[in-house]
């Protein structure tokens, strides 16, 4: 399978199953697209008629081009066959170890963001059952780390994300869990990589110093321009939070000394021109950026619409071109969705099976209940068990073991499936009612992002 497209003046040919990327001229671009389906004598005639005069193309030039195409085929870099499909469903029989937990240390929040998938951090449960704690007790946090160690097999590096709601509302417990994790490292020859995800309101010098010492990564929520951010990310009193958090984020990042962080924003129907928000964050001095399309009910006022699609497509192209320009000027930045490794990248196991939600990665509520990921926590039917007894709902877990790039019929002929791994199970579920459904809108955006990311790699390679 090949995927051919034109972007930013480049003719790009992706060989899907080898991952090879070719930047070619117009003649080769046309020839490759028709090479397998058109008799070569007929194809030669078409190319001569189209380019013979303008490109001074001769029969011998076409013969040489066909030889080059055959050489690429023989080298396994063009028209390669799918050798992965037969192995995809063997993944359901794999021996799964848990490598990551998302600890919901707080089911409460000091912001009242309108688009919040977690019902402003409450996840609905606290309204239904007063016996559930809003803040994770330390003993639950400790047991969660024990559970992770016990189920991690021989894996050394383990990941823990402090999540909410707003985790800084339970800050002392976060610090004590990290301390306990460091003790476990010595006992069990493990290494915890902690991540903190925060809206920034409660950041102070203690948070900055501790996070910059202990957190492998920090995810900071900012939607970009003041008016965009303040429209949806308000305090409980209904005031915008931009002026509160931006100076704190700048101070934290300045003191971070190059350690990992991300500014993570969400764009909606009201700012489909989201590149202005990305560039605004870059101009504030932040260099590690992410901007996610909102996922919500179609009738929500901020939901992205079909009419927004061409605007968003154009925005992704604008972003890629501007990133290349800024890179040349020595003021480049990273955009999460354009991070792609064309030479190495994830192993085929990860490219087929994806994030590992429900199998290698789980979310833990403040009371120790296990869910496939943070986006399932409000759905009791997806409760997997708890951190004391382990996974008991094995039937649900089996659904996630079957989630892969080949589980969806719509994905079988898709050129992007080894980049998206079949897509986000949670987004699929919320869009279609099934974790193996297809969130079509998200697919369209993902493919556009991949085209832009690959184009950037082509442009960068040709600059070298």
C-alpha positions as CSV (number, residue, x, y, z in Angstrom):
1,X,0.0,0.0,0.0
2,X,1.2,3.5,-0.8
3,X,-0.1,6.9,0.1
4,X,0.6,9.8,-2.3
5,X,0.0,13.5,-1.6
6,X,1.2,17.0,-2.4
7,X,1.9,19.5,0.4
8,X,4.0,22.7,0.6
9,X,5.6,22.1,-2.8
10,X,6.6,18.5,-2.1
11,X,5.3,15.4,-3.9
12,X,5.4,12.8,-1.2
13,X,5.0,9.0,-1.5
14,X,4.6,7.0,1.7
15,X,5.1,3.2,1.5
16,X,2.8,2.2,4.3
17,X,4.2,-1.1,5.5
18,X,7.9,-0.4,5.2
19,X,7.5,3.2,6.4
20,X,9.7,4.5,3.6
21,X,9.1,8.1,2.5
22,X,10.0,9.4,-0.9
23,X,10.0,12.9,-2.2
24,X,9.8,12.8,-6.0
25,X,9.3,15.0,-9.0
26,X,6.0,15.3,-10.9
27,X,6.7,12.6,-13.4
28,X,7.7,10.0,-10.8
29,X,4.7,11.0,-8.6
30,X,2.3,10.3,-11.5
31,X,4.1,7.1,-12.5
32,X,4.2,5.6,-9.0
33,X,0.5,6.2,-8.4
34,X,-0.5,4.3,-11.6
35,X,2.5,1.9,-11.7
36,X,0.7,-1.2,-10.4
37,X,-2.7,-0.7,-12.1
38,X,-1.8,0.5,-15.6
39,X,0.0,-1.5,-18.3
40,X,3.5,0.0,-18.5
41,X,3.3,0.7,-22.2
42,X,0.1,2.6,-21.7
43,X,1.6,4.4,-18.6
44,X,4.7,5.4,-20.7
45,X,2.5,6.8,-23.4
46,X,0.5,8.9,-20.9
47,X,3.6,10.3,-19.3
48,X,5.1,11.2,-22.6
49,X,1.9,12.9,-23.7
50,X,1.8,14.9,-20.4
51,X,5.5,15.7,-19.9
52,X,7.2,15.0,-23.1
53,X,7.3,18.6,-24.3
54,X,7.5,20.5,-21.0
55,X,10.0,18.2,-19.4
56,X,11.7,17.0,-22.6
57,X,10.9,13.5,-21.5
58,X,12.0,10.6,-23.7
59,X,11.3,6.9,-23.8
60,X,14.7,6.2,-22.3
61,X,13.9,8.5,-19.4
62,X,10.7,6.6,-18.7
63,X,12.5,3.3,-18.9
64,X,15.1,4.5,-16.4
65,X,12.3,5.8,-14.1
66,X,10.6,2.4,-14.2
67,X,13.9,0.7,-13.4
68,X,14.3,3.0,-10.3
69,X,10.7,2.1,-9.2
70,X,11.5,-1.6,-9.6
71,X,14.7,-1.2,-7.6
72,X,12.8,0.4,-4.8
73,X,10.3,-2.4,-4.9
74,X,13.0,-5.1,-4.7
75,X,14.7,-3.2,-1.8
76,X,11.4,-3.4,0.2
77,X,10.8,0.4,0.0
78,X,7.9,0.6,-2.3
79,X,4.7,-1.4,-2.8
80,X,5.6,-3.6,0.2
81,X,3.0,-6.1,1.3
82,X,1.2,-6.2,4.7
83,X,3.0,-8.8,6.8
84,X,1.4,-7.6,10.1
85,X,-2.3,-8.4,9.7
86,X,-1.9,-12.1,10.4
87,X,-0.1,-11.3,13.7
88,X,-2.4,-8.6,14.9
89,X,-4.9,-10.8,16.9
90,X,-2.1,-12.8,18.4
91,X,-1.8,-9.8,20.7
92,X,-4.9,-10.9,22.6
93,X,-2.9,-13.9,23.9
94,X,0.0,-11.9,25.0
95,X,1.1,-11.9,28.6
96,X,0.4,-8.4,29.6
97,X,2.3,-6.5,32.3
98,X,1.1,-3.2,33.7
99,X,3.6,-0.4,33.0
100,X,1.7,2.8,33.8
101,X,-1.0,4.1,36.2
102,X,-3.0,7.3,36.1
103,X,-3.6,8.2,39.7
104,X,-6.8,10.3,40.2
105,X,-5.6,11.9,43.4
106,X,-8.4,14.5,43.3
107,X,-11.9,14.2,42.1
108,X,-12.4,17.9,42.6
109,X,-11.2,21.0,40.8
110,X,-10.7,24.8,41.4
111,X,-11.6,25.6,37.8
112,X,-15.0,25.2,36.1
113,X,-14.0,24.4,32.5
114,X,-17.1,24.1,30.3
115,X,-15.8,21.4,28.0
116,X,-14.3,19.2,30.8
117,X,-14.9,15.5,30.0
118,X,-14.7,14.8,33.8
119,X,-17.7,16.9,34.8
120,X,-15.4,19.7,36.2
121,X,-13.2,17.1,37.8
122,X,-16.0,15.3,39.7
123,X,-16.4,12.3,37.3
124,X,-20.0,12.1,38.6
125,X,-19.3,9.4,41.3
126,X,-19.0,11.7,44.3
127,X,-22.6,12.9,43.6
128,X,-23.9,9.3,43.5
129,X,-22.0,7.8,46.5
130,X,-20.9,9.9,49.5
131,X,-18.7,7.0,50.7
132,X,-16.3,7.7,47.9
133,X,-13.5,10.1,48.9
134,X,-13.0,13.2,46.7
135,X,-9.2,13.2,47.6
136,X,-7.1,10.0,47.3
137,X,-5.9,9.0,50.8
138,X,-2.2,8.3,51.1
139,X,-2.7,4.6,51.8
140,X,-4.6,4.2,48.6
141,X,-1.8,5.9,46.7
142,X,0.8,3.7,48.3
143,X,-1.2,0.6,47.5
144,X,-1.5,1.7,43.9
145,X,2.3,1.8,43.6
146,X,2.5,-1.6,45.2
147,X,0.0,-2.9,42.7
148,X,2.0,-1.5,39.8
149,X,5.2,-3.1,41.1
150,X,3.5,-6.4,41.6
151,X,2.1,-6.5,38.1
152,X,5.0,-5.0,36.2
153,X,6.9,-8.3,35.7
154,X,10.5,-7.7,34.8
155,X,9.9,-4.2,33.4
156,X,12.2,-1.7,35.1
157,X,10.7,1.7,34.0
158,X,7.2,2.4,35.4
159,X,5.1,5.5,34.8
160,X,2.7,7.3,37.1
161,X,0.7,10.3,36.2
162,X,-0.9,12.5,39.0
163,X,-4.2,13.5,37.6
164,X,-7.5,14.9,38.6
165,X,-9.6,17.0,38.8
166,X,-6.8,19.1,40.0
167,X,-4.0,17.1,41.7
168,X,-2.5,20.1,43.4
169,X,-5.6,20.1,45.6
170,X,-4.1,17.0,47.2
171,X,-0.5,18.1,47.0
172,X,0.9,16.7,50.2
173,X,-0.4,13.2,49.3
174,X,1.3,13.6,45.9
175,X,4.6,14.4,47.5
176,X,4.2,11.5,50.0
177,X,3.4,9.0,47.2
178,X,6.5,10.1,45.3
179,X,8.5,9.6,48.5
180,X,7.1,6.1,48.9
181,X,7.8,5.4,45.2
182,X,11.5,6.2,45.7
183,X,11.6,3.7,48.6
184,X,10.1,1.0,46.4
185,X,12.7,1.7,43.7
186,X,15.5,0.6,45.9
187,X,13.6,-2.5,47.1
188,X,12.5,-3.8,43.8
189,X,15.0,-2.5,41.2
190,X,12.3,-0.3,39.6
191,X,12.4,3.3,38.3
192,X,9.3,5.5,38.6
193,X,8.8,8.3,36.1
194,X,6.3,10.6,37.6
195,X,4.2,13.1,35.6
196,X,2.1,15.9,37.0
197,X,-0.9,17.3,35.1
198,X,-2.1,20.6,36.4
199,X,-4.2,23.7,35.6
200,X,-1.6,25.8,37.4
201,X,-3.8,27.8,39.8
202,X,-2.1,26.4,42.9
203,X,1.5,26.4,41.6
204,X,3.8,28.0,44.1
205,X,7.5,27.8,44.9
206,X,7.1,24.5,46.7
207,X,5.3,23.0,43.7
208,X,7.9,24.3,41.3
209,X,10.9,23.0,43.3
210,X,9.4,19.6,44.0
211,X,8.1,19.1,40.4
212,X,11.4,20.1,38.9
213,X,13.2,17.7,41.2
214,X,10.9,14.7,41.0
215,X,8.6,14.9,38.0
216,X,9.9,13.3,34.8
217,X,7.3,15.4,32.9
218,X,4.8,18.2,33.7
219,X,1.7,18.8,31.7
220,X,0.4,22.4,32.0
221,X,-3.1,23.3,30.7
222,X,-3.3,26.5,28.7
223,X,-5.6,27.1,25.8
224,X,-3.6,29.9,24.2
225,X,-4.8,33.5,23.8
226,X,-6.2,35.1,26.9
227,X,-9.7,35.6,25.4
228,X,-9.8,32.0,24.2
229,X,-8.5,30.5,27.4
230,X,-10.7,32.6,29.7
231,X,-13.8,31.9,27.7
232,X,-13.9,28.2,28.8
233,X,-11.3,27.8,31.6
234,X,-12.9,29.9,34.4
235,X,-12.5,29.8,38.1
236,X,-15.4,28.7,40.3
237,X,-16.3,32.4,40.6
238,X,-16.6,32.6,36.9
239,X,-13.5,34.6,36.2
240,X,-10.8,33.8,33.7
241,X,-7.7,32.0,34.9
242,X,-5.2,33.2,32.2
243,X,-3.6,36.0,34.2
244,X,-3.3,33.7,37.3
245,X,-1.5,30.8,35.6
246,X,0.7,32.1,32.8
247,X,3.3,33.8,35.1
248,X,3.4,30.6,37.2
249,X,3.9,28.4,34.2
250,X,6.6,30.7,32.9
251,X,8.4,30.5,36.2
252,X,8.1,26.8,36.5
253,X,9.4,26.2,32.9
254,X,12.3,28.7,33.4
255,X,13.4,26.8,36.5
256,X,12.9,23.4,35.0
257,X,16.3,23.5,33.3
258,X,15.3,21.7,30.1
259,X,13.5,18.8,31.8
260,X,10.3,17.5,30.0
261,X,7.1,19.5,30.0
262,X,4.1,20.2,27.8
263,X,1.8,23.1,27.4
264,X,-1.4,21.3,26.6
265,X,-4.4,23.2,25.1
266,X,-7.8,22.3,23.7
267,X,-9.3,23.9,20.7
268,X,-13.0,24.0,19.9
269,X,-15.5,25.3,17.4
270,X,-14.9,28.8,18.8
271,X,-11.2,28.8,17.9
272,X,-10.9,26.6,14.9
273,X,-8.1,29.0,14.0
274,X,-6.1,27.4,16.8
275,X,-2.7,28.1,15.3
276,X,-3.0,31.6,16.7
277,X,-3.1,30.0,20.1
278,X,-0.2,27.8,19.4
279,X,1.9,30.7,18.2
280,X,0.8,32.7,21.2
281,X,2.1,30.1,23.6
282,X,5.4,29.9,21.6
283,X,5.7,33.7,21.8
284,X,5.2,33.5,25.6
285,X,8.5,31.4,25.6
286,X,7.1,27.9,25.8
287,X,8.7,25.4,23.3
288,X,6.9,22.1,24.0
289,X,3.4,22.5,22.8
290,X,0.3,20.4,22.3
291,X,-3.2,21.5,21.1
292,X,-5.9,18.9,21.1
293,X,-9.3,18.9,19.3
294,X,-12.1,18.9,21.7
295,X,-14.0,15.6,22.0
296,X,-17.6,16.1,23.2
297,X,-21.2,15.5,22.2
298,X,-22.0,16.8,18.7
299,X,-24.7,19.2,20.0
300,X,-22.4,20.9,22.4
301,X,-21.9,24.5,21.4
302,X,-18.1,24.1,21.3
303,X,-18.1,20.9,19.3
304,X,-16.1,20.9,16.1
305,X,-18.4,20.7,13.0
306,X,-18.0,19.4,9.5
307,X,-17.9,23.1,8.4
308,X,-14.8,23.5,10.6
309,X,-12.9,20.7,8.9
310,X,-11.4,22.7,6.0
311,X,-10.5,25.4,8.4
312,X,-8.7,23.0,10.7
313,X,-7.0,21.3,7.8
314,X,-5.6,24.6,6.7
315,X,-4.5,25.4,10.3
316,X,-2.5,22.2,10.5
317,X,-0.7,23.2,7.2
318,X,-0.1,26.8,8.5
319,X,1.3,25.4,11.7
320,X,3.7,23.0,9.9
321,X,5.0,25.8,7.5
322,X,5.4,28.3,10.3
323,X,7.3,25.7,12.5
324,X,9.8,25.1,9.6
325,X,10.2,28.9,9.2
326,X,10.8,29.5,12.9
327,X,13.2,26.6,13.1
328,X,15.4,28.2,10.4
329,X,15.3,31.4,12.4
330,X,16.6,29.6,15.5
331,X,13.3,29.9,17.5
332,X,11.7,26.6,16.8
333,X,9.3,24.7,19.0
334,X,7.9,21.2,19.3
335,X,4.3,20.3,18.5
336,X,3.3,17.0,20.1
337,X,1.3,15.7,17.1
338,X,4.1,16.4,14.7
339,X,6.6,14.3,16.6
340,X,7.3,11.4,14.3
341,X,10.4,9.2,13.9
342,X,10.7,7.9,10.3
343,X,14.0,6.0,10.9
344,X,13.3,4.2,14.2
345,X,10.1,4.9,16.0
346,X,8.0,2.5,18.1
347,X,8.2,-1.3,17.6
348,X,5.6,-3.0,15.5
349,X,3.9,-4.3,18.6
350,X,3.2,-0.7,19.7
351,X,2.3,0.4,16.2
352,X,-0.4,-2.3,16.0
353,X,-1.7,-2.2,19.6
354,X,-1.5,1.4,20.6
355,X,-1.5,3.0,24.0
356,X,-2.3,-0.2,26.0
357,X,-5.3,1.2,27.9
358,X,-7.0,-1.5,29.9
359,X,-4.0,-3.8,29.6
360,X,-0.7,-2.0,30.2
361,X,-2.1,1.3,31.4
362,X,-5.0,1.9,33.8
363,X,-6.6,4.7,35.8
364,X,-7.0,4.5,39.6
365,X,-9.8,6.4,41.4
366,X,-9.3,8.1,44.8
367,X,-10.9,4.9,46.3
368,X,-8.7,2.5,44.4
369,X,-11.0,1.3,41.6
370,X,-9.4,0.4,38.3
371,X,-10.6,1.7,34.9
372,X,-9.1,1.2,31.4
373,X,-8.0,4.9,31.3
374,X,-9.0,8.3,32.7
375,X,-11.7,8.8,30.1
376,X,-13.7,5.7,31.3
377,X,-13.7,6.6,35.0
378,X,-17.3,7.9,34.9
379,X,-18.7,4.7,33.3
380,X,-19.3,2.0,35.9
381,X,-19.7,-0.7,33.2
382,X,-15.9,-0.3,32.5
383,X,-14.8,-0.9,36.1
384,X,-12.1,-3.5,35.9
385,X,-11.5,-4.3,39.6
386,X,-9.4,-2.6,42.2
387,X,-5.8,-2.2,43.4
388,X,-6.3,-4.9,46.1
389,X,-7.9,-7.7,44.2
390,X,-6.6,-6.8,40.8
391,X,-8.4,-7.1,37.5
392,X,-11.6,-9.1,38.0
393,X,-13.6,-7.9,35.0
394,X,-11.5,-9.9,32.5
395,X,-14.2,-9.8,29.9
396,X,-14.0,-6.1,29.7
397,X,-10.2,-6.3,29.6
398,X,-10.4,-8.7,26.8
399,X,-12.1,-6.0,24.7
400,X,-9.0,-3.8,25.1
401,X,-6.7,-6.7,24.3
402,X,-8.5,-6.9,21.0
403,X,-8.1,-3.2,20.3
404,X,-5.5,-2.8,17.5
405,X,-5.0,-1.4,14.1
406,X,-6.8,-4.3,12.5
407,X,-9.8,-4.6,14.8
408,X,-11.9,-2.1,12.9
409,X,-13.0,-3.0,9.4
410,X,-12.9,0.7,8.4
411,X,-9.2,0.8,9.2
412,X,-8.1,-2.2,7.1
413,X,-7.4,-0.1,3.9
414,X,-6.3,3.0,5.7
415,X,-2.7,4.2,5.1
416,X,-2.4,5.7,8.6
417,X,-3.3,2.7,10.7
418,X,0.3,1.9,11.7
419,X,0.6,5.5,13.0
420,X,-2.6,5.7,14.9
421,X,-2.8,2.0,15.9
422,X,-6.5,2.1,15.3
423,X,-7.1,5.2,17.2
424,X,-8.2,6.1,20.8
425,X,-10.4,3.5,22.3
426,X,-12.1,6.0,24.5
427,X,-12.9,8.4,21.7
428,X,-14.2,5.5,19.7
429,X,-16.4,4.4,22.6
430,X,-17.8,7.9,23.2
431,X,-18.5,8.4,19.5
432,X,-19.9,5.0,18.6
433,X,-20.6,3.0,21.8
434,X,-17.8,0.5,21.1
435,X,-14.1,0.6,21.8
436,X,-13.5,-0.9,18.4
437,X,-15.7,1.6,16.7
438,X,-14.3,4.5,14.6
439,X,-14.4,8.1,15.6
440,X,-14.5,9.3,12.0
441,X,-13.9,13.0,12.7
442,X,-10.8,12.2,14.8
443,X,-9.5,10.0,12.0
444,X,-9.7,12.8,9.5
445,X,-7.8,15.1,11.7
446,X,-5.2,12.5,12.6
447,X,-4.5,11.8,8.9
448,X,-4.0,15.4,8.2
449,X,-1.6,15.8,11.1
450,X,0.4,12.8,9.8
451,X,0.7,14.3,6.3
452,X,2.0,17.5,7.8
453,X,4.4,15.8,10.1
454,X,5.9,13.7,7.3
455,X,6.1,16.7,5.1
456,X,8.1,18.5,7.8
457,X,10.6,15.6,7.9
458,X,11.0,15.7,4.2
459,X,11.6,19.5,4.3
460,X,14.1,19.1,7.1
461,X,16.0,16.3,5.3
462,X,16.3,18.3,2.2
463,X,17.7,21.2,4.2
464,X,20.5,19.1,5.5
